[in-house]
Amino acid sequence: MRKRILIVDPDQFDRAILRKILGGEYELAEATSGEECLLRMRDFGPDLVLLDTMMPGIDGYEVCRQIKQAPHGDLTLVALVSGRASTTERLRGYEAGADDFIVKPFDHGELAARVKILFRLRRTLTGLARANAEIEVYTNELEQLVQERTAEVVETRDVTVFALAKLAESRDPETGKHLERMRCYSRILAQELADQQLLPDEVNEEFVRHLYMASPLHDIGKVGIPDVILLKPGLLSAREFEIMRRHTRIGAEALEEAAAHTRSGGFLSIAATVARSHHERYDGTGYPDGLSGSDIPIGARIVALADVYDALTSVRVYKAAYDPEVARAMIEAEEGKYFDPMVVAAFRTRYDQFLQVCRKSGSAKEALLNV
């Protein structure tokens, strides 16, 4: 298929010269004004427009600008043709988007050579556009693949972590949906703190996601507690309780070591702090380190409330489930003592969501782990 050139010039003599120079090699069409040129662009679809600058109506500079601004205009070559060769005229043409500026009268050999050069340029531009389109398709496919694979990895990681937590939980015969509810409560509280921007350097959307994944591991250290103590139905002796307390350190150390072996272990680091400190109390009377106030990691402060609320509203071998409103009052009564006032405030604000999680899973009807 021969390349197409649209000759746009009000002068019949100049059009005839261009036909003589180019007619043997290219498919030609003609227009005598800027308006006619724009119409012919649609039906003829030229590869190159030889466009006179001086025309009645729309001049060549404006026509060139409109051609270049049209869809795929960058692939349509425009060579402005003028009897004026000043630097000002040339710069004006190039600013309008022209690919070349040809001065009358024509040198036949030079004109033919410049047209060939322009078509070499167009071939390069077309190849570049095709390559860019292929790269864009490939990039989109690659991004989609990366997203799918990332989603699979994240899902697999989350399932694995949760299965590990359930494995630890299964050592106690009083199993249920404790972990599912507790992680939901933790996320609700963390999201409220993030939305209020109370701790912007610590609690953000990434923290909310990580805490949701990490919170089920809070009692993972119980795998290191002997069954005779973990499964004891009655009260623990002072010595036995001291051994039970070790689950916080056991879990934290295991999770810290796991986090040290991965470059994407942000949630494992949070899990380690939660495992160690979720039995700390805001007033400093908790364990294992006797931390108080803001020295207790925020993730642990959140999980502490979530864990206790679920225990209060759940059936245990040693007690019936408390009514959710009673459990709420008990939580609020410990504000500033057991629990961080900021976390209690978040609990108060999002209490309706706690009720939805509690009632949906029927926690008051199920037997669950000890706190």
NUBA-265963 format. One record per residue (C-alpha): residue number from 1; y, x, z. Coordinates in nm, 3 decimals. Last residue first. Example, Ala and Ser with C-alpha at 12.3 -4.5 7.8 and 13.67 -1.06 7.14 Angstrom:
NUBA-265963
@num->2 | yy->-0.106 | xx->1.367 | zz->0.714
@num->1 | yy->-0.450 | xx->1.230 | zz->0.780
END
This chain:
NUBA-265963
@num->371 | yy->-1.485 | xx->-0.820 | zz->7.894
@num->370 | yy->-1.839 | xx->-0.952 | zz->7.917
@num->369 | yy->-1.997 | xx->-1.052 | zz->7.588
@num->368 | yy->-2.025 | xx->-1.413 | zz->7.473
@num->367 | yy->-2.206 | xx->-1.741 | zz->7.536
@num->366 | yy->-2.082 | xx->-2.022 | zz->7.314
@num->365 | yy->-1.942 | xx->-2.368 | zz->7.376
@num->364 | yy->-1.593 | xx->-2.268 | zz->7.479
@num->363 | yy->-1.569 | xx->-2.049 | zz->7.170
@num->362 | yy->-1.594 | xx->-2.348 | zz->6.935
@num->361 | yy->-1.512 | xx->-2.135 | zz->6.632
@num->360 | yy->-1.241 | xx->-2.364 | zz->6.496
@num->359 | yy->-1.118 | xx->-2.452 | zz->6.843
@num->358 | yy->-1.043 | xx->-2.095 | zz->6.948
@num->357 | yy->-0.898 | xx->-1.988 | zz->6.613
@num->356 | yy->-0.670 | xx->-2.293 | zz->6.597
@num->355 | yy->-0.573 | xx->-2.256 | zz->6.962
@num->354 | yy->-0.472 | xx->-1.895 | zz->6.909
@num->353 | yy->-0.261 | xx->-2.008 | zz->6.614
@num->352 | yy->-0.081 | xx->-2.259 | zz->6.837
@num->351 | yy->-0.014 | xx->-1.977 | zz->7.085
@num->350 | yy->0.186 | xx->-1.775 | zz->6.835
@num->349 | yy->0.514 | xx->-1.769 | zz->7.028
@num->348 | yy->0.347 | xx->-1.747 | zz->7.370
@num->347 | yy->0.115 | xx->-1.469 | zz->7.257
@num->346 | yy->0.412 | xx->-1.277 | zz->7.113
@num->345 | yy->0.588 | xx->-1.314 | zz->7.448
@num->344 | yy->0.271 | xx->-1.195 | zz->7.622
@num->343 | yy->0.272 | xx->-0.890 | zz->7.396
@num->342 | yy->0.632 | xx->-0.809 | zz->7.491
@num->341 | yy->0.557 | xx->-0.868 | zz->7.861
@num->340 | yy->0.275 | xx->-0.607 | zz->7.842
@num->339 | yy->-0.028 | xx->-0.741 | zz->8.025
@num->338 | yy->-0.209 | xx->-0.678 | zz->8.355
@num->337 | yy->0.106 | xx->-0.674 | zz->8.569
@num->336 | yy->0.417 | xx->-0.741 | zz->8.360
@num->335 | yy->0.282 | xx->-1.078 | zz->8.252
@num->334 | yy->-0.031 | xx->-1.156 | zz->8.458
@num->333 | yy->0.073 | xx->-1.518 | zz->8.525
@num->332 | yy->0.118 | xx->-1.564 | zz->8.149
@num->331 | yy->-0.248 | xx->-1.484 | zz->8.088
@num->330 | yy->-0.363 | xx->-1.722 | zz->8.363
@num->329 | yy->-0.139 | xx->-1.998 | zz->8.226
@num->328 | yy->-0.286 | xx->-1.952 | zz->7.879
@num->327 | yy->-0.639 | xx->-1.963 | zz->8.018
@num->326 | yy->-0.557 | xx->-2.292 | zz->8.188
@num->325 | yy->-0.420 | xx->-2.427 | zz->7.859
@num->324 | yy->-0.732 | xx->-2.309 | zz->7.675
@num->323 | yy->-0.962 | xx->-2.487 | zz->7.924
@num->322 | yy->-1.169 | xx->-2.227 | zz->8.105
@num->321 | yy->-1.524 | xx->-2.165 | zz->7.989
@num->320 | yy->-1.787 | xx->-2.192 | zz->8.260
@num->319 | yy->-1.873 | xx->-1.896 | zz->8.477
@num->318 | yy->-2.134 | xx->-1.630 | zz->8.572
@num->317 | yy->-2.353 | xx->-1.649 | zz->8.266
@num->316 | yy->-2.039 | xx->-1.658 | zz->8.053
@num->315 | yy->-1.890 | xx->-1.946 | zz->7.852
@num->314 | yy->-1.577 | xx->-1.859 | zz->7.656
@num->313 | yy->-1.208 | xx->-1.947 | zz->7.703
@num->312 | yy->-1.150 | xx->-1.678 | zz->7.964
@num->311 | yy->-1.338 | xx->-1.410 | zz->7.770
@num->310 | yy->-1.142 | xx->-1.487 | zz->7.454
@num->309 | yy->-0.814 | xx->-1.460 | zz->7.643
@num->308 | yy->-0.926 | xx->-1.133 | zz->7.800
@num->307 | yy->-1.008 | xx->-0.970 | zz->7.466
@num->306 | yy->-0.688 | xx->-1.080 | zz->7.294
@num->305 | yy->-0.477 | xx->-0.962 | zz->7.587
@num->304 | yy->-0.640 | xx->-0.621 | zz->7.603
@num->303 | yy->-0.643 | xx->-0.594 | zz->7.224
@num->302 | yy->-0.263 | xx->-0.607 | zz->7.211
@num->301 | yy->-0.207 | xx->-0.350 | zz->7.484
@num->300 | yy->-0.471 | xx->-0.126 | zz->7.327
@num->299 | yy->-0.296 | xx->-0.138 | zz->6.990
@num->298 | yy->0.036 | xx->-0.064 | zz->7.158
@num->297 | yy->-0.096 | xx->0.260 | zz->7.305
@num->296 | yy->-0.051 | xx->0.261 | zz->7.687
@num->295 | yy->0.239 | xx->0.492 | zz->7.770
@num->294 | yy->0.461 | xx->0.191 | zz->7.699
@num->293 | yy->0.391 | xx->0.050 | zz->8.042
@num->292 | yy->0.123 | xx->0.217 | zz->8.251
@num->291 | yy->-0.162 | xx->0.461 | zz->8.214
@num->290 | yy->-0.425 | xx->0.490 | zz->8.487
@num->289 | yy->-0.643 | xx->0.714 | zz->8.271
@num->288 | yy->-0.977 | xx->0.529 | zz->8.254
@num->287 | yy->-0.874 | xx->0.269 | zz->8.368
@num->286 | yy->-0.634 | xx->0.004 | zz->8.493
@num->285 | yy->-0.390 | xx->-0.005 | zz->8.785
@num->284 | yy->-0.089 | xx->0.129 | zz->8.592
@num->283 | yy->0.127 | xx->-0.186 | zz->8.595
@num->282 | yy->0.061 | xx->-0.255 | zz->8.226
@num->281 | yy->-0.313 | xx->-0.234 | zz->8.281
@num->280 | yy->-0.555 | xx->-0.001 | zz->8.104
@num->279 | yy->-0.883 | xx->-0.163 | zz->8.004
@num->278 | yy->-0.803 | xx->-0.147 | zz->7.629
@num->277 | yy->-0.725 | xx->0.225 | zz->7.663
@num->276 | yy->-1.017 | xx->0.428 | zz->7.534
@num->275 | yy->-1.158 | xx->0.193 | zz->7.271
@num->274 | yy->-0.808 | xx->0.097 | zz->7.156
@num->273 | yy->-0.703 | xx->0.462 | zz->7.119
@num->272 | yy->-1.019 | xx->0.538 | zz->6.920
@num->271 | yy->-0.983 | xx->0.227 | zz->6.703
@num->270 | yy->-0.628 | xx->0.332 | zz->6.617
@num->269 | yy->-0.757 | xx->0.669 | zz->6.503
@num->268 | yy->-1.036 | xx->0.494 | zz->6.313
@num->267 | yy->-0.778 | xx->0.270 | zz->6.140
@num->266 | yy->-0.598 | xx->0.573 | zz->6.007
@num->265 | yy->-0.922 | xx->0.736 | zz->5.895
@num->264 | yy->-0.834 | xx->0.799 | zz->5.532
@num->263 | yy->-0.870 | xx->1.180 | zz->5.531
@num->262 | yy->-1.207 | xx->1.163 | zz->5.703
@num->261 | yy->-1.397 | xx->1.393 | zz->5.937
@num->260 | yy->-1.145 | xx->1.391 | zz->6.222
@num->259 | yy->-1.159 | xx->1.010 | zz->6.234
@num->258 | yy->-1.533 | xx->1.023 | zz->6.310
@num->257 | yy->-1.475 | xx->1.268 | zz->6.595
@num->256 | yy->-1.202 | xx->1.047 | zz->6.737
@num->255 | yy->-1.432 | xx->0.744 | zz->6.705
@num->254 | yy->-1.712 | xx->0.907 | zz->6.905
@num->253 | yy->-1.471 | xx->1.035 | zz->7.170
@num->252 | yy->-1.303 | xx->0.696 | zz->7.208
@num->251 | yy->-1.631 | xx->0.509 | zz->7.242
@num->250 | yy->-1.769 | xx->0.741 | zz->7.510
@num->249 | yy->-1.436 | xx->0.746 | zz->7.695
@num->248 | yy->-1.409 | xx->0.367 | zz->7.718
@num->247 | yy->-1.782 | xx->0.325 | zz->7.784
@num->246 | yy->-1.742 | xx->0.545 | zz->8.091
@num->245 | yy->-1.617 | xx->0.247 | zz->8.291
@num->244 | yy->-1.973 | xx->0.120 | zz->8.309
@num->243 | yy->-2.074 | xx->0.436 | zz->8.499
@num->242 | yy->-1.799 | xx->0.375 | zz->8.755
@num->241 | yy->-1.911 | xx->0.014 | zz->8.781
@num->240 | yy->-2.263 | xx->0.130 | zz->8.857
@num->239 | yy->-2.138 | xx->0.358 | zz->9.135
@num->238 | yy->-1.924 | xx->0.082 | zz->9.288
@num->237 | yy->-2.214 | xx->-0.159 | zz->9.262
@num->236 | yy->-2.222 | xx->-0.405 | zz->8.974
@num->235 | yy->-2.228 | xx->-0.777 | zz->9.035
@num->234 | yy->-2.527 | xx->-0.969 | zz->8.909
@num->233 | yy->-2.695 | xx->-1.013 | zz->8.571
@num->232 | yy->-2.745 | xx->-0.640 | zz->8.499
@num->231 | yy->-2.758 | xx->-0.599 | zz->8.123
@num->230 | yy->-2.514 | xx->-0.309 | zz->8.091
@num->229 | yy->-2.633 | xx->-0.145 | zz->8.413
@num->228 | yy->-3.009 | xx->-0.141 | zz->8.360
@num->227 | yy->-2.945 | xx->-0.113 | zz->7.988
@num->226 | yy->-2.792 | xx->0.232 | zz->8.030
@num->225 | yy->-2.437 | xx->0.272 | zz->7.891
@num->224 | yy->-2.397 | xx->0.486 | zz->7.577
@num->223 | yy->-2.405 | xx->0.192 | zz->7.334
@num->222 | yy->-2.125 | xx->0.051 | zz->7.549
@num->221 | yy->-1.892 | xx->0.297 | zz->7.378
@num->220 | yy->-1.849 | xx->0.053 | zz->7.086
@num->219 | yy->-1.649 | xx->-0.175 | zz->7.318
@num->218 | yy->-1.316 | xx->-0.164 | zz->7.130
@num->217 | yy->-1.488 | xx->-0.138 | zz->6.791
@num->216 | yy->-1.403 | xx->-0.497 | zz->6.696
@num->215 | yy->-1.031 | xx->-0.400 | zz->6.720
@num->214 | yy->-1.034 | xx->-0.141 | zz->6.442
@num->213 | yy->-1.044 | xx->-0.355 | zz->6.129
@num->212 | yy->-0.777 | xx->-0.601 | zz->6.245
@num->211 | yy->-0.587 | xx->-0.309 | zz->6.398
@num->210 | yy->-0.580 | xx->-0.134 | zz->6.062
@num->209 | yy->-0.444 | xx->-0.436 | zz->5.877
@num->208 | yy->-0.171 | xx->-0.499 | zz->6.135
@num->207 | yy->-0.086 | xx->-0.127 | zz->6.143
@num->206 | yy->-0.041 | xx->-0.129 | zz->5.765
@num->205 | yy->0.190 | xx->-0.430 | zz->5.792
@num->204 | yy->0.407 | xx->-0.258 | zz->6.052
@num->203 | yy->0.380 | xx->-0.188 | zz->6.424
@num->202 | yy->0.457 | xx->0.174 | zz->6.517
@num->201 | yy->0.796 | xx->0.277 | zz->6.381
@num->200 | yy->0.918 | xx->-0.083 | zz->6.363
@num->199 | yy->0.834 | xx->-0.160 | zz->6.728
@num->198 | yy->1.009 | xx->-0.494 | zz->6.786
@num->197 | yy->1.028 | xx->-0.567 | zz->6.414
@num->196 | yy->0.999 | xx->-0.942 | zz->6.489
@num->195 | yy->0.758 | xx->-0.982 | zz->6.196
@num->194 | yy->0.561 | xx->-0.675 | zz->6.307
@num->193 | yy->0.535 | xx->-0.799 | zz->6.666
@num->192 | yy->0.419 | xx->-1.140 | zz->6.540
@num->191 | yy->0.171 | xx->-0.977 | zz->6.303
@num->190 | yy->0.025 | xx->-0.769 | zz->6.586
@num->189 | yy->-0.030 | xx->-1.078 | zz->6.803
@num->188 | yy->-0.201 | xx->-1.274 | zz->6.526
@num->187 | yy->-0.408 | xx->-0.971 | zz->6.421
@num->186 | yy->-0.537 | xx->-0.921 | zz->6.774
@num->185 | yy->-0.630 | xx->-1.288 | zz->6.805
@num->184 | yy->-0.822 | xx->-1.268 | zz->6.477
@num->183 | yy->-1.001 | xx->-0.951 | zz->6.592
@num->182 | yy->-1.097 | xx->-1.125 | zz->6.916
@num->181 | yy->-1.226 | xx->-1.431 | zz->6.738
@num->180 | yy->-1.460 | xx->-1.245 | zz->6.506
@num->179 | yy->-1.570 | xx->-1.007 | zz->6.781
@num->178 | yy->-1.653 | xx->-1.284 | zz->7.027
@num->177 | yy->-1.849 | xx->-1.492 | zz->6.779
@num->176 | yy->-2.164 | xx->-1.506 | zz->6.986
@num->175 | yy->-2.390 | xx->-1.277 | zz->7.182
@num->174 | yy->-2.498 | xx->-1.309 | zz->7.544
@num->173 | yy->-2.820 | xx->-1.107 | zz->7.514
@num->172 | yy->-2.622 | xx->-0.782 | zz->7.539
@num->171 | yy->-2.750 | xx->-0.503 | zz->7.319
@num->170 | yy->-2.627 | xx->-0.708 | zz->7.024
@num->169 | yy->-2.266 | xx->-0.608 | zz->7.094
@num->168 | yy->-2.330 | xx->-0.248 | zz->6.996
@num->167 | yy->-2.490 | xx->-0.362 | zz->6.672
@num->166 | yy->-2.208 | xx->-0.608 | zz->6.617
@num->165 | yy->-1.959 | xx->-0.320 | zz->6.634
@num->164 | yy->-2.160 | xx->-0.124 | zz->6.379
@num->163 | yy->-2.180 | xx->-0.431 | zz->6.156
@num->162 | yy->-1.802 | xx->-0.465 | zz->6.182
@num->161 | yy->-1.751 | xx->-0.106 | zz->6.077
@num->160 | yy->-1.995 | xx->-0.142 | zz->5.789
@num->159 | yy->-1.840 | xx->-0.468 | zz->5.669
@num->158 | yy->-1.491 | xx->-0.316 | zz->5.683
@num->157 | yy->-1.601 | xx->-0.001 | zz->5.501
@num->156 | yy->-1.785 | xx->-0.199 | zz->5.233
@num->155 | yy->-1.483 | xx->-0.424 | zz->5.183
@num->154 | yy->-1.250 | xx->-0.126 | zz->5.165
@num->153 | yy->-1.480 | xx->0.054 | zz->4.920
@num->152 | yy->-1.522 | xx->-0.258 | zz->4.704
@num->151 | yy->-1.147 | xx->-0.324 | zz->4.703
@num->150 | yy->-1.086 | xx->0.037 | zz->4.607
@num->149 | yy->-1.340 | xx->0.007 | zz->4.325
@num->148 | yy->-1.177 | xx->-0.309 | zz->4.195
@num->147 | yy->-0.827 | xx->-0.168 | zz->4.228
@num->146 | yy->-0.932 | xx->0.157 | zz->4.060
@num->145 | yy->-1.095 | xx->-0.038 | zz->3.776
@num->144 | yy->-0.784 | xx->-0.251 | zz->3.729
@num->143 | yy->-0.567 | xx->0.059 | zz->3.730
@num->142 | yy->-0.797 | xx->0.223 | zz->3.476
@num->141 | yy->-0.788 | xx->-0.084 | zz->3.252
@num->140 | yy->-0.411 | xx->-0.096 | zz->3.275
@num->139 | yy->-0.386 | xx->0.276 | zz->3.206
@num->138 | yy->-0.622 | xx->0.247 | zz->2.906
@num->137 | yy->-0.420 | xx->-0.041 | zz->2.763
@num->136 | yy->-0.096 | xx->0.149 | zz->2.823
@num->135 | yy->-0.243 | xx->0.466 | zz->2.672
@num->134 | yy->-0.353 | xx->0.271 | zz->2.364
@num->133 | yy->-0.006 | xx->0.123 | zz->2.328
@num->132 | yy->0.152 | xx->0.465 | zz->2.376
@num->131 | yy->-0.081 | xx->0.612 | zz->2.112
@num->130 | yy->0.009 | xx->0.336 | zz->1.868
@num->129 | yy->0.380 | xx->0.389 | zz->1.934
@num->128 | yy->0.339 | xx->0.764 | zz->1.888
@num->127 | yy->0.151 | xx->0.714 | zz->1.562
@num->126 | yy->0.422 | xx->0.479 | zz->1.439
@num->125 | yy->0.694 | xx->0.725 | zz->1.541
@num->124 | yy->0.517 | xx->1.010 | zz->1.363
@num->123 | yy->0.469 | xx->0.804 | zz->1.049
@num->122 | yy->0.832 | xx->0.699 | zz->1.071
@num->121 | yy->0.945 | xx->1.059 | zz->1.091
@num->120 | yy->0.732 | xx->1.146 | zz->0.788
@num->119 | yy->0.893 | xx->0.849 | zz->0.619
@num->118 | yy->1.237 | xx->0.984 | zz->0.700
@num->117 | yy->1.141 | xx->1.324 | zz->0.560
@num->116 | yy->1.029 | xx->1.159 | zz->0.236
@num->115 | yy->1.360 | xx->0.973 | zz->0.217
@num->114 | yy->1.541 | xx->1.301 | zz->0.273
@num->113 | yy->1.357 | xx->1.464 | zz->-0.016
@num->112 | yy->1.436 | xx->1.181 | zz->-0.258
@num->111 | yy->1.803 | xx->1.193 | zz->-0.158
@num->110 | yy->1.820 | xx->1.572 | zz->-0.195
@num->109 | yy->1.671 | xx->1.559 | zz->-0.546
@num->108 | yy->1.899 | xx->1.283 | zz->-0.664
@num->107 | yy->2.222 | xx->1.419 | zz->-0.514
@num->106 | yy->2.396 | xx->1.095 | zz->-0.434
@num->105 | yy->2.772 | xx->1.043 | zz->-0.448
@num->104 | yy->2.781 | xx->0.938 | zz->-0.171
@num->103 | yy->2.688 | xx->1.062 | zz->0.179
@num->102 | yy->2.362 | xx->0.991 | zz->0.360
@num->101 | yy->2.351 | xx->0.942 | zz->0.739
@num->100 | yy->2.011 | xx->0.942 | zz->0.905
@num->99 | yy->1.814 | xx->0.763 | zz->1.181
@num->98 | yy->2.095 | xx->0.516 | zz->1.254
@num->97 | yy->2.111 | xx->0.375 | zz->1.607
@num->96 | yy->2.470 | xx->0.245 | zz->1.619
@num->95 | yy->2.569 | xx->0.564 | zz->1.803
@num->94 | yy->2.427 | xx->0.759 | zz->1.506
@num->93 | yy->2.654 | xx->0.570 | zz->1.270
@num->92 | yy->2.965 | xx->0.616 | zz->1.480
@num->91 | yy->2.885 | xx->0.985 | zz->1.507
@num->90 | yy->2.861 | xx->1.009 | zz->1.129
@num->89 | yy->3.189 | xx->0.828 | zz->1.069
@num->88 | yy->3.373 | xx->1.042 | zz->1.326
@num->87 | yy->3.228 | xx->1.361 | zz->1.179
@num->86 | yy->3.378 | xx->1.268 | zz->0.845
@num->85 | yy->3.156 | xx->1.210 | zz->0.541
@num->84 | yy->3.303 | xx->0.895 | zz->0.391
@num->83 | yy->3.142 | xx->0.760 | zz->0.078
@num->82 | yy->2.880 | xx->0.601 | zz->0.297
@num->81 | yy->2.507 | xx->0.531 | zz->0.325
@num->80 | yy->2.345 | xx->0.463 | zz->0.662
@num->79 | yy->1.976 | xx->0.542 | zz->0.684
@num->78 | yy->1.780 | xx->0.295 | zz->0.895
@num->77 | yy->1.413 | xx->0.339 | zz->0.984
@num->76 | yy->1.227 | xx->0.038 | zz->1.125
@num->75 | yy->0.993 | xx->0.147 | zz->1.405
@num->74 | yy->1.267 | xx->0.135 | zz->1.671
@num->73 | yy->1.336 | xx->-0.220 | zz->1.562
@num->72 | yy->1.000 | xx->-0.327 | zz->1.701
@num->71 | yy->1.170 | xx->-0.637 | zz->1.842
@num->70 | yy->1.537 | xx->-0.642 | zz->1.728
@num->69 | yy->1.790 | xx->-0.405 | zz->1.883
@num->68 | yy->1.754 | xx->-0.150 | zz->1.602
@num->67 | yy->1.816 | xx->-0.409 | zz->1.331
@num->66 | yy->2.115 | xx->-0.551 | zz->1.518
@num->65 | yy->2.276 | xx->-0.207 | zz->1.556
@num->64 | yy->2.220 | xx->-0.123 | zz->1.190
@num->63 | yy->2.382 | xx->-0.452 | zz->1.089
@num->62 | yy->2.679 | xx->-0.370 | zz->1.313
@num->61 | yy->2.723 | xx->-0.026 | zz->1.155
@num->60 | yy->2.673 | xx->-0.160 | zz->0.802
@num->59 | yy->2.962 | xx->-0.405 | zz->0.821
@num->58 | yy->2.918 | xx->-0.775 | zz->0.885
@num->57 | yy->3.140 | xx->-0.970 | zz->0.647
@num->56 | yy->3.218 | xx->-0.772 | zz->0.333
@num->55 | yy->3.043 | xx->-0.435 | zz->0.317
@num->54 | yy->3.136 | xx->-0.072 | zz->0.395
@num->53 | yy->2.853 | xx->0.107 | zz->0.579
@num->52 | yy->2.593 | xx->0.089 | zz->0.303
@num->51 | yy->2.239 | xx->0.052 | zz->0.437
@num->50 | yy->1.929 | xx->0.222 | zz->0.300
@num->49 | yy->1.670 | xx->0.035 | zz->0.508
@num->48 | yy->1.326 | xx->0.193 | zz->0.556
@num->47 | yy->0.987 | xx->0.041 | zz->0.640
@num->46 | yy->1.096 | xx->-0.293 | zz->0.504
@num->45 | yy->0.962 | xx->-0.629 | zz->0.622
@num->44 | yy->1.037 | xx->-0.831 | zz->0.309
@num->43 | yy->1.052 | xx->-1.182 | zz->0.456
@num->42 | yy->1.218 | xx->-1.112 | zz->0.791
@num->41 | yy->1.432 | xx->-0.810 | zz->0.698
@num->40 | yy->1.549 | xx->-1.001 | zz->0.393
@num->39 | yy->1.749 | xx->-1.238 | zz->0.617
@num->38 | yy->1.915 | xx->-0.951 | zz->0.803
@num->37 | yy->2.006 | xx->-0.787 | zz->0.472
@num->36 | yy->2.155 | xx->-1.110 | zz->0.337
@num->35 | yy->2.393 | xx->-1.124 | zz->0.634
@num->34 | yy->2.488 | xx->-0.758 | zz->0.593
@num->33 | yy->2.568 | xx->-0.801 | zz->0.226
@num->32 | yy->2.439 | xx->-0.722 | zz->-0.123
@num->31 | yy->2.064 | xx->-0.716 | zz->-0.064
@num->30 | yy->1.787 | xx->-0.544 | zz->-0.257
@num->29 | yy->1.410 | xx->-0.499 | zz->-0.250
@num->28 | yy->1.205 | xx->-0.193 | zz->-0.344
@num->27 | yy->0.838 | xx->-0.091 | zz->-0.338
@num->26 | yy->0.832 | xx->0.288 | zz->-0.344
@num->25 | yy->0.726 | xx->0.570 | zz->-0.574
@num->24 | yy->0.869 | xx->0.489 | zz->-0.919
@num->23 | yy->1.162 | xx->0.288 | zz->-0.789
@num->22 | yy->1.314 | xx->0.561 | zz->-0.574
@num->21 | yy->1.560 | xx->0.753 | zz->-0.790
@num->20 | yy->1.619 | xx->0.483 | zz->-1.054
@num->19 | yy->1.641 | xx->0.205 | zz->-0.800
@num->18 | yy->1.890 | xx->0.412 | zz->-0.598
@num->17 | yy->2.111 | xx->0.458 | zz->-0.903
@num->16 | yy->2.095 | xx->0.085 | zz->-0.982
@num->15 | yy->2.197 | xx->-0.005 | zz->-0.628
@num->14 | yy->2.498 | xx->0.228 | zz->-0.657
@num->13 | yy->2.605 | xx->0.056 | zz->-0.984
@num->12 | yy->2.566 | xx->-0.293 | zz->-0.833
@num->11 | yy->2.801 | xx->-0.214 | zz->-0.544
@num->10 | yy->2.754 | xx->-0.459 | zz->-0.255
@num->9 | yy->2.490 | xx->-0.225 | zz->-0.104
@num->8 | yy->2.170 | xx->-0.289 | zz->0.094
@num->7 | yy->1.859 | xx->-0.124 | zz->-0.049
@num->6 | yy->1.541 | xx->-0.233 | zz->0.135
@num->5 | yy->1.261 | xx->0.022 | zz->0.109
@num->4 | yy->0.891 | xx->-0.058 | zz->0.135
@num->3 | yy->0.611 | xx->0.194 | zz->0.144
@num->2 | yy->0.335 | xx->0.143 | zz->-0.111
@num->1 | yy->0.000 | xx->0.000 | zz->0.000
END
